[in-house]
């Protein structure tokens, strides 16, 4: 079997696997699988397994779906397009707020273990740590707030655009079991963060949606969240 590390020069290697050879050397020690003791059963070497996995993520060429299922993936994005948190285990029919309610990150914000605010679409409830847009605009300050909220929150759209270009298997769909697909999504997210940390990605311009998506609204007690949001509008956007 030919060794891709030797067969392909740097540009070809990165085009096929989405990572440079230097980052490949960083990834390999992270694969916690012991080397086979014997060649019984013709075991696949760890390096070969890693390269095959990266090739699958990069090409997305092994699926032939007869039925279509979706997974609702919750991602918290940082300002440099990094992924701070990801939840990838719920069917597409689950509401966004349902997933957030059961996420570990919500508990951390409730216990004040994390600083700052999260920005969400209108389908989420407005909470002291999760700021959503105004649904009915009444003042110039609320309009200014909504414009800033859209501009800042669109980092998530940009992140997904880069992630799907880096790993086309996520764009085309996965022909694997749902449980396996969830693992693949999280693995791609981890590899994506490594790529961001080592400046292995290049963001291309995308069309930003300046309107709020139509998301079913889950009514909860938003009293204190609304107070926090109103104070932000008064202090910074009026």
Secondary structure, DSSP 8 states (H G I E B T S, - for coil): ---HHHHS-HHHHHHHHSS-HHHHHHHHTT------SS-TT----HHHHHHHHHHHHHH--S---SS---EEEEEEE-TTS-EEEEEEEEETTS-HHHHHHTSHHHHHHHTT-S-S-EEE-TTS--BTTEEE--SS--SHHHHHHHHHHHHHHTHHHHHHHHHHHH-HHHHH---S-HHHHHHHHHHHHHHHHHHHHTT-----------S-----------HHHHHHHHHHIIIII-
